[in-house]
Amino acid sequence: MSASDDLDRVVDQSHLALDAFFKGDPEPAKAVFSHRDDVSLANPFGPAVRGWRQVAETMERAAAHYRDGRATGFERVAAYVTPDLACIVEVEHSEAKVGGSEDISPLALRVTTVLRPEDGGWKIVHRHADPITTARPAESVIHS
């Protein structure tokens, strides 16, 4: 299997893992992440964290916010791949019950995923996901 095929397999695996994540199970998503001390995660529920222990705990807390969900689609915006590093930019679409809601809601996240070869395959070393998927006014960045 070529490095490109392996990268595609890991990206597909991370997409499939989101079905479990939006049902409240972070384990399949955790499996595609690096478990090294330099791994990082910035998700919509809190500040960026670094180190496997903090990333794993953050993923567990984030998955606990979702129930009865599933991934519904992925829009690839860009991909940059070298033998040593890959960066994938996507908009992820899903649906789930979020927080205390009993209603299934549509979700969309702007996601940047950085991967590197590790232990014979590609692993996610950074993921940034936020709900900004449409244009916003300049004032939206002001924190009061």
C-alpha positions as CSV (number, residue, x, y, z in Angstrom):
1,M,0.0,0.0,0.0
2,S,1.4,3.4,-0.9
3,A,1.7,6.3,1.5
4,S,-1.1,8.1,-0.3
5,D,-3.4,5.0,-0.1
6,D,-2.6,4.7,3.6
7,L,-3.4,8.4,4.2
8,D,-6.7,8.1,2.3
9,R,-7.5,5.0,4.5
10,V,-6.8,6.9,7.7
11,V,-8.9,9.9,6.5
12,D,-11.7,7.5,5.7
13,Q,-11.3,5.8,9.0
14,S,-11.5,9.2,10.8
15,H,-14.7,10.0,8.9
16,L,-16.2,6.7,9.9
17,A,-15.2,7.3,13.5
18,L,-17.4,10.4,13.6
19,D,-20.5,8.2,13.4
20,A,-19.5,6.8,16.8
21,F,-18.4,10.2,18.1
22,F,-21.8,11.7,17.4
23,K,-23.4,8.8,19.3
24,G,-21.2,9.6,22.3
25,D,-18.3,7.2,21.7
26,P,-14.9,8.8,21.3
27,E,-12.9,5.5,21.1
28,P,-12.8,5.0,17.2
29,A,-11.7,8.7,16.8
30,K,-9.0,8.3,19.5
31,A,-7.6,5.3,17.6
32,V,-6.6,7.5,14.6
33,F,-4.8,10.1,16.7
34,S,-1.2,10.1,17.7
35,H,-0.7,9.2,21.3
36,R,2.5,11.2,21.6
37,D,3.1,14.2,23.8
38,D,3.0,16.7,21.0
39,V,-0.5,15.8,19.7
40,S,-3.0,18.7,20.0
41,L,-6.7,19.3,19.7
42,A,-8.8,22.5,19.4
43,N,-12.5,21.6,19.5
44,P,-15.7,23.8,19.6
45,F,-16.2,23.2,23.4
46,G,-13.0,24.7,24.8
47,P,-9.4,25.8,24.5
48,A,-6.7,24.0,22.6
49,V,-5.0,21.2,24.5
50,R,-1.7,19.4,24.0
51,G,-0.4,16.0,25.0
52,W,-2.2,12.6,24.6
53,R,-3.7,12.6,28.1
54,Q,-5.3,16.0,27.7
55,V,-6.4,15.3,24.1
56,A,-8.0,12.0,25.1
57,E,-9.8,13.6,28.1
58,T,-11.0,16.5,25.8
59,M,-12.3,14.0,23.2
60,E,-14.2,12.1,25.9
61,R,-15.8,15.3,27.3
62,A,-16.7,16.4,23.7
63,A,-18.3,13.1,22.7
64,A,-20.4,13.2,25.9
65,H,-22.2,16.2,24.4
66,Y,-23.6,14.1,21.5
67,R,-26.2,11.4,21.3
68,D,-28.0,9.5,18.5
69,G,-26.0,11.1,15.8
70,R,-24.1,10.4,12.6
71,A,-21.8,12.0,10.1
72,T,-23.7,13.0,6.9
73,G,-21.0,14.3,4.6
74,F,-17.6,15.9,4.1
75,E,-16.6,18.7,1.8
76,R,-12.9,18.7,1.0
77,V,-11.7,22.3,0.7
78,A,-8.0,21.6,0.3
79,A,-5.3,18.9,0.9
80,Y,-1.6,19.4,1.2
81,V,0.5,16.2,1.3
82,T,4.2,15.7,1.6
83,P,6.0,12.5,2.6
84,D,6.4,13.9,6.2
85,L,3.1,15.8,6.8
86,A,-0.4,16.1,5.5
87,C,-3.0,18.8,6.1
88,I,-6.7,18.3,5.2
89,V,-9.2,21.2,5.3
90,E,-12.9,20.2,5.2
91,V,-16.3,21.1,6.2
92,E,-17.9,18.2,8.2
93,H,-21.6,17.8,8.2
94,S,-23.4,15.7,10.8
95,E,-26.6,15.5,12.9
96,A,-27.0,14.6,16.5
97,K,-28.8,15.4,19.7
98,V,-26.6,18.0,21.4
99,G,-26.3,18.7,25.1
100,G,-29.7,18.3,26.8
101,S,-31.7,18.6,23.6
102,E,-34.0,15.8,22.6
103,D,-34.1,17.0,19.0
104,I,-31.7,15.9,16.3
105,S,-30.0,19.0,15.0
106,P,-27.9,19.5,11.8
107,L,-24.3,20.4,12.5
108,A,-21.4,21.7,10.4
109,L,-17.8,22.2,11.4
110,R,-14.9,23.8,9.7
111,V,-12.0,21.4,10.3
112,T,-8.3,21.4,9.8
113,T,-6.6,18.0,10.3
114,V,-2.8,17.6,10.3
115,L,-1.4,14.1,10.0
116,R,2.1,12.6,10.0
117,P,3.6,9.2,9.4
118,E,4.0,7.4,12.7
119,D,4.6,3.8,13.6
120,G,4.1,2.6,10.0
121,G,1.0,4.6,9.2
122,W,-0.5,8.1,9.3
123,K,-1.8,9.5,12.6
124,I,-3.6,12.7,13.4
125,V,-1.3,15.1,15.2
126,H,-3.6,18.1,15.3
127,R,-7.3,18.8,14.7
128,H,-9.0,22.1,14.9
129,A,-12.8,22.2,14.5
130,D,-15.1,25.1,14.9
131,P,-18.6,26.0,13.8
132,I,-17.6,28.9,11.5
133,T,-18.9,27.8,8.1
134,T,-20.4,31.1,6.8
135,A,-19.0,34.7,6.6
136,R,-19.2,36.7,9.8
137,P,-18.9,40.4,10.5
138,A,-15.5,41.7,11.6
139,E,-16.9,42.5,15.1
140,S,-17.6,38.7,15.6
141,V,-14.0,38.3,16.8
142,I,-14.3,40.8,19.6
143,H,-14.4,39.1,23.0
144,S,-16.2,41.1,25.6
